[in-house]
Amino acid sequence: MLVFLVDGSLKKNLYHLYRIEEQVRRYIEKDNFKIESSEETLEKILVFKENFTTNAPGFVEELRNILNYLKGIKTMSTTEITLTLISVLGMISSIAFAFLFFRRNSKSDTKEIGRESGTMISDLGYIKSSIERIEKRLDLTDSKFLS
């Protein structure tokens, strides 16, 4: 029994295989990816949608050929696998470094904010004590002039 046969009959949603095959072929042959399907593929899809319940051997064979084509493309060489692993590791390391630098900078930003607020509080304390001294002097001056 074929994998794409359920209860011995084709399912209507298998028409997507026609579309996927065309897009993969176009990408491999022309290095061009687009969603639109050609008129030929749309015609195949319409015929399949109208006749999928007949389980015609032509449909089964055609779908088998599409699946075999897609399976053949799926196999990757060791060079491709190695390059894929290197790119994935590079991506993971860049995310890890970005996170570490973010944490380090946020800690230093927190220290800087604490330092600035401490400086501001001490400056306010100095200003307050200076104002109190000036008020005492004014009070002394006022009491001298009034007496």
C-alpha positions as CSV (number, residue, x, y, z in Angstrom):
1,M,0.0,0.0,0.0
2,L,1.3,3.4,-0.9
3,V,1.8,6.1,1.8
4,F,-0.4,8.6,0.0
5,L,-3.3,6.2,-0.4
6,V,-5.7,6.2,2.5
7,D,-8.2,3.4,2.7
8,G,-7.2,2.5,-0.9
9,S,-8.1,5.9,-2.4
10,L,-6.4,9.1,-3.3
11,K,-7.1,12.2,-1.2
12,K,-8.0,15.5,-2.8
13,N,-5.3,17.5,-1.1
14,L,-2.6,15.6,-2.9
15,Y,-2.9,18.2,-5.7
16,H,-0.5,20.3,-3.7
17,L,2.3,17.9,-4.9
18,Y,1.9,19.2,-8.4
19,R,2.4,22.8,-7.2
20,I,5.3,21.9,-5.0
21,E,7.1,19.9,-7.7
22,E,6.8,22.9,-10.1
23,Q,8.1,25.4,-7.5
24,V,11.1,23.1,-6.6
25,R,12.0,22.4,-10.2
26,R,11.8,26.2,-11.0
27,Y,14.0,27.0,-8.1
28,I,16.6,24.4,-8.9
29,E,16.7,25.0,-12.6
30,K,16.3,28.8,-12.8
31,D,17.2,29.9,-9.2
32,N,13.8,31.6,-9.1
33,F,11.2,31.1,-6.5
34,K,7.6,32.3,-7.0
35,I,4.3,31.1,-5.7
36,E,2.4,31.3,-9.0
37,S,1.8,28.1,-10.9
38,S,2.0,27.7,-14.7
39,E,-1.1,27.0,-16.8
40,E,0.1,23.5,-17.4
41,T,0.3,22.8,-13.6
42,L,-3.1,24.5,-13.0
43,E,-4.6,22.2,-15.7
44,K,-3.1,19.1,-14.0
45,I,-4.5,20.2,-10.7
46,L,-8.0,20.8,-12.1
47,V,-8.0,17.4,-13.7
48,F,-6.8,15.7,-10.5
49,K,-9.4,17.5,-8.4
50,E,-12.2,16.4,-10.7
51,N,-11.0,12.7,-11.0
52,F,-9.1,11.9,-7.8
53,T,-11.9,9.5,-6.7
54,T,-11.4,7.2,-9.7
55,N,-7.9,6.1,-8.4
56,A,-6.8,6.0,-12.0
57,P,-3.3,4.3,-12.3
58,G,-2.1,7.3,-14.2
59,F,-2.6,9.5,-11.1
60,V,-1.0,7.0,-8.8
61,E,2.0,6.7,-11.0
62,E,2.3,10.4,-11.5
63,L,2.2,11.1,-7.8
64,R,4.7,8.3,-7.2
65,N,7.1,10.0,-9.7
66,I,6.6,13.4,-8.0
67,L,7.4,11.9,-4.6
68,N,10.4,10.1,-5.9
69,Y,11.7,13.3,-7.5
70,L,11.2,15.2,-4.2
71,K,12.9,12.5,-2.2
72,G,15.9,12.6,-4.6
73,I,16.2,16.3,-4.0
74,K,16.0,15.9,-0.3
75,T,19.3,14.0,-0.1
76,M,22.2,16.3,0.8
77,S,25.9,15.9,0.3
78,T,28.3,15.9,3.2
79,T,29.6,19.3,2.1
80,E,26.1,20.7,2.3
81,I,25.4,19.1,5.6
82,T,28.7,20.5,7.0
83,L,27.9,24.0,5.7
84,T,24.4,23.8,7.1
85,L,25.8,22.8,10.5
86,I,28.4,25.5,10.5
87,S,25.8,28.1,9.6
88,V,23.4,26.9,12.4
89,L,26.2,26.9,14.9
90,G,27.2,30.4,13.8
91,M,23.7,31.6,14.2
92,I,23.4,30.1,17.7
93,S,26.7,31.6,18.8
94,S,25.8,35.0,17.5
95,I,22.5,34.9,19.5
96,A,24.4,33.7,22.6
97,F,27.0,36.5,22.3
98,A,24.3,39.1,21.7
99,F,22.5,37.9,24.9
100,L,25.7,38.0,26.9
101,F,26.6,41.5,25.7
102,F,23.1,42.7,26.5
103,R,23.3,41.4,30.0
104,R,26.7,42.9,30.6
105,N,25.6,46.3,29.2
106,S,22.4,46.2,31.3
107,K,24.5,45.6,34.5
108,S,26.8,48.4,33.7
109,D,23.9,50.7,32.8
110,T,22.3,49.8,36.2
111,K,25.6,50.7,38.0
112,E,25.8,54.0,36.0
113,I,22.2,54.9,36.9
114,G,22.9,54.1,40.6
115,R,26.1,56.1,40.5
116,E,24.2,59.1,39.0
117,S,21.3,58.9,41.4
118,G,23.8,58.7,44.4
119,T,25.6,61.7,43.1
120,M,22.4,63.6,42.7
121,I,21.2,62.8,46.2
122,S,24.5,63.9,47.7
123,D,24.4,67.1,45.6
124,L,20.8,67.8,46.9
125,G,22.1,67.2,50.5
126,Y,24.9,69.7,49.9
127,I,22.5,72.3,48.5
128,K,20.1,71.8,51.4
129,S,22.8,72.3,54.0
130,S,24.0,75.3,52.1
131,I,20.5,76.8,52.1
132,E,20.2,76.1,55.8
133,R,23.5,77.9,56.5
134,I,22.4,80.9,54.4
135,E,19.0,81.0,56.3
136,K,20.9,81.0,59.7
137,R,23.1,83.9,58.5
138,L,20.0,85.8,57.3
139,D,18.3,85.2,60.7
140,L,21.4,86.5,62.5
141,T,21.5,89.5,60.2
142,D,17.8,90.2,60.7
143,S,18.2,89.9,64.5
144,K,21.1,92.4,64.5
145,F,19.1,95.0,62.5
146,L,16.0,94.5,64.5
147,S,17.7,94.9,67.8
